Amino acid sequence: MVDDPRAVEALKADPTLSGLRRSLEAYYGDPAREAAMDAFYAPLVRPGDLVFDVGAHVGDRLGSFRRLGARVVAVEPQPLCTQALRALYADDDRVTVVEAACGARTGPVRLHVNSANPTISTASADFLQAAEGASGWKDEIWDVEIEVAGTTLDTLVAAHGVPAFVKIDVEGFEDAVLAGLSRPLPALSFEFTTIERDLAAHCLDQLTGLGFTRFTVALGDEMAFALNGWRPAGEVAAYLRALPHEANSGDVYARARPA
């Protein structure tokens, strides 16, 4: 488990991981944030559960899932990120790192990397188009393209088992990830952005078709739900449509049965 600040500091000092320093500084070293994250995920992730962290990046959510006692499959396509994850969890046999992009099918995936801000690297050309010129996104540059391995949620389930919770954060590729799932799961979350509201609505439709029945929303990096209780998909879709552009992003949470 990541519980030694020295491990994170060693990664920050590693010249081969210099592109990740911004992420490591943003997501590690704040005990209050970690405690709030653990309290937020505790109703969804219980000791002994299997969790898929799709788009694990540098593993701050992964750290929370492990502190809660879960076994975690961390799926991340960026080689620098997987290098960091393997260094952080080298001695943890309850973490499996899969270096791949999760999508609609197996096979190679073209990944657009933002070297200065790798947390928003994406496999979605539509996401790049939506971000171009948009307020809050104008200075972002996806300057590198690489080919990475591809996998699907169904493939991961076949290899590792049925997860109790799946976190999906893949910058506009969420609908492709859901297209690779053929069954409902107990719970999952997917990221949305206000520059791609139609994508979020499509993801809600996909989940409803799979048998998910109740939904709610968390905004930005807030460790709290913005809505009271779990709602039908239509109510959540209307809430997302009404959000101001400045809300920028958040996560939709879904359950396959009433909470």
C-alpha positions in Angstrom: 0.0 0.0 0.0 1.2 3.6 -0.6 1.6 4.7 3.0 5.2 5.9 2.9 5.7 9.5 1.7 9.3 8.5 0.9 8.2 6.3 -2.0 6.3 9.2 -3.6 9.3 11.6 -3.0 11.6 9.1 -4.7 9.3 9.1 -7.8 9.2 12.9 -7.9 13.0 12.9 -7.9 13.3 10.2 -10.7 14.4 12.1 -13.8 12.7 9.5 -16.0 9.3 10.4 -14.5 9.7 14.2 -14.6 6.5 14.5 -16.7 4.5 13.0 -13.8 5.8 15.4 -11.1 2.8 17.7 -11.4 0.4 14.8 -10.9 2.4 13.3 -8.0 2.5 16.7 -6.2 -1.3 17.3 -6.9 -2.5 13.9 -5.7 -0.2 12.8 -2.9 0.8 14.3 0.4 -2.6 15.6 1.7 -3.8 13.4 4.6 -7.1 15.3 4.8 -7.9 14.6 1.1 -7.0 11.0 1.5 -9.2 10.6 4.6 -12.1 12.3 2.8 -11.6 10.0 -0.2 -11.6 6.9 1.9 -14.8 8.0 3.7 -16.5 8.7 0.3 -15.6 5.4 -1.3 -16.3 3.3 1.9 -20.0 2.6 1.1 -18.9 1.4 -2.4 -15.7 -0.5 -1.6 -15.5 -3.0 1.3 -12.6 -5.1 2.6 -12.0 -8.1 0.3 -13.8 -6.5 -2.7 -12.3 -6.6 -6.2 -12.1 -3.1 -7.8 -11.1 -2.2 -11.3 -9.4 1.3 -11.6 -9.7 2.1 -15.3 -7.5 5.1 -16.0 -5.5 4.7 -12.9 -2.9 7.4 -13.8 -0.6 7.7 -10.7 -2.9 5.8 -8.4 -4.4 8.2 -5.9 -7.8 6.4 -6.1 -6.0 3.1 -6.2 -4.4 4.0 -2.9 -7.8 4.7 -1.4 -9.2 1.4 -2.6 -6.2 -0.4 -1.0 -6.6 1.4 2.3 -10.2 0.2 2.3 -9.0 -3.4 1.9 -9.8 -4.1 -1.7 -7.9 -6.1 -4.3 -7.3 -3.8 -7.2 -6.7 -4.2 -11.0 -5.2 -0.9 -12.2 -5.6 -0.4 -15.9 -3.4 2.4 -17.4 -2.1 2.8 -20.9 0.7 5.4 -20.3 4.1 3.8 -19.8 5.4 6.4 -17.4 2.3 6.0 -15.3 2.5 2.2 -15.2 6.2 2.6 -14.3 5.2 4.7 -11.3 2.4 2.4 -10.3 4.7 -0.6 -10.4 7.3 1.2 -8.3 4.7 2.3 -5.7 3.1 -1.2 -5.4 6.0 -3.4 -6.1 5.5 -5.2 -2.7 1.7 -5.4 -2.8 0.4 -8.7 -4.2 -3.1 -7.4 -4.1 -2.5 -4.9 -6.9 -2.3 -5.9 -10.5 -1.2 -3.3 -13.0 -2.4 -3.8 -16.6 -0.7 -1.6 -19.1 -3.5 -1.1 -21.7 -6.2 1.2 -22.8 -9.7 -0.1 -21.9 -12.2 0.2 -24.8 -14.8 -1.4 -26.9 -12.5 -4.2 -28.2 -9.1 -5.7 -27.8 -6.3 -4.6 -30.1 -4.0 -1.6 -30.6 -5.2 1.8 -29.5 -3.9 5.2 -30.5 -3.3 7.3 -27.4 -2.9 11.1 -27.5 -0.5 12.1 -24.7 -0.4 15.5 -23.0 3.2 15.5 -21.8 2.7 18.6 -19.5 -0.5 17.3 -18.0 -0.7 13.5 -18.5 -3.8 13.1 -16.4 -5.8 14.3 -19.5 -4.2 12.1 -22.1 -6.9 10.4 -24.1 -7.7 7.8 -26.8 -10.6 9.9 -28.0 -10.2 12.1 -31.1 -13.7 13.6 -30.3 -12.4 14.7 -26.9 -9.5 16.6 -28.5 -12.0 18.3 -30.9 -14.3 19.3 -28.0 -11.4 20.7 -26.0 -10.0 22.8 -28.9 -10.6 26.5 -28.1 -12.9 25.7 -25.1 -12.7 27.9 -22.0 -10.5 26.2 -19.5 -8.9 23.9 -22.1 -7.2 26.4 -24.5 -3.7 26.0 -23.2 -3.7 22.2 -23.2 -1.5 20.5 -25.8 -1.6 16.8 -26.8 1.9 16.7 -28.2 2.7 12.9 -28.5 0.9 10.0 -30.1 1.7 6.4 -29.1 0.2 3.0 -29.9 -0.8 1.0 -26.8 -2.4 -2.3 -26.1 -6.2 -2.5 -25.8 -8.4 -4.5 -23.5 -12.1 -4.5 -22.5 -14.0 -4.7 -19.3 -15.4 -8.2 -20.3 -11.8 -9.4 -20.9 -10.7 -8.1 -17.5 -13.7 -9.8 -15.8 -12.8 -13.1 -17.5 -9.2 -12.8 -16.3 -9.7 -11.4 -12.8 -13.3 -11.9 -11.7 -16.4 -9.7 -11.2 -15.5 -6.4 -9.5 -17.7 -4.9 -6.9 -16.8 -1.4 -8.2 -15.2 0.0 -11.4 -13.8 3.5 -11.6 -13.6 4.8 -15.2 -11.6 8.0 -15.9 -10.4 8.0 -19.5 -11.0 11.6 -20.8 -13.8 11.2 -23.3 -13.3 7.5 -24.0 -15.9 6.4 -21.4 -18.5 5.3 -23.9 -15.9 3.0 -25.6 -15.1 1.5 -22.2 -18.8 0.8 -21.5 -19.2 -0.7 -25.0 -16.8 -3.4 -23.9 -19.0 -4.5 -21.0 -21.9 -6.9 -21.6 -23.3 -7.3 -18.1 -24.3 -5.2 -15.1 -21.9 -4.9 -12.2 -22.8 -3.9 -8.6 -21.5 -0.3 -9.0 -19.3 1.8 -11.2 -18.4 5.5 -11.9 -17.5 7.3 -15.1 -16.1 10.8 -15.6 -18.0 13.4 -17.5 -17.0 16.9 -18.7 -19.1 19.9 -19.6 -17.4 20.1 -23.0 -18.9 16.7 -23.9 -22.4 16.5 -22.3 -23.8 14.4 -25.1 -21.2 11.7 -24.3 -22.4 11.6 -20.7 -26.0 11.2 -21.8 -24.9 8.4 -24.1 -23.1 6.7 -21.2 -26.2 6.9 -19.1 -28.2 5.2 -21.9 -25.6 2.5 -22.2 -25.7 1.8 -18.5 -29.5 1.7 -18.4 -29.4 -0.8 -21.3 -27.0 -3.0 -19.2 -29.3 -3.0 -16.2 -28.0 -0.2 -14.1 -31.0 1.5 -12.3 -29.8 4.2 -9.9 -27.4 7.1 -10.5 -25.9 10.1 -8.8 -23.1 12.7 -9.4 -20.0 14.1 -7.7 -18.6 17.3 -9.1 -14.9 18.0 -9.7 -12.6 16.5 -7.0 -15.3 16.9 -4.3 -15.6 13.8 -2.1 -19.4 14.2 -1.8 -22.5 13.6 -3.9 -24.1 16.6 -5.4 -27.6 15.0 -5.4 -29.6 13.7 -2.5 -30.0 10.0 -2.9 -29.8 7.9 -6.0 -31.8 9.0 -9.0 -33.2 7.6 -12.3 -31.0 8.1 -15.3 -33.2 10.8 -16.8 -33.0 13.0 -13.7 -29.2 12.8 -13.7 -29.0 13.5 -17.5 -31.1 16.6 -16.9 -28.9 17.7 -14.0 -25.8 17.4 -16.2 -27.4 19.3 -19.1 -28.1 22.2 -16.7 -24.6 22.5 -15.2 -22.7 25.6 -16.0 -19.7 25.2 -18.3 -17.4 26.3 -15.4 -18.3 23.1 -13.5 -15.9 21.5 -15.9 -16.0 17.8 -14.8 -17.1 15.3 -12.3 -18.2 11.7 -12.1 -21.5 9.8 -12.5 -22.0 6.9 -10.1 -24.2 4.0 -11.1 -25.7 1.0 -9.3 -27.3 -2.1 -10.8 -29.9 -2.2 -8.0 -31.3 0.4 -5.6 -28.9 1.6 -2.9 
